């Protein structure tokens, strides 16, 4: 696989995305609300810092996501099946250099390997 630069581990990415999209905006809003209610003059500055950290985190996440999408793929996955429709095997049939899908299209698969039944 080609290395296109900085990417974040998917589990860490999901956690940081939750922080950036949910937690930090809520914290900034809470600070502004409390500042208004309690006449706290420092509230806008603190909320501004929280918002700046949130924007920075969003930029990092966006770059990681872009780099992840640009990584080379192994190819297209084909699952073989017998006459009864039972899957019999899998193989990669094309690479990124010879795609089967048209330009601009994509397929997202979540594949989970399970233990073979005997």
Secondary structure, DSSP 8 states (H G I E B T S, - for coil): ----S----HHHHHHHHHIIIIIHHHHHHHHHHHHHHHT-TTHHHHHHHHHHHHHHHHHHHHHHHHHHHHS-----EEEEE-TTS-EEEEEE---GGG-SS-TT--------------
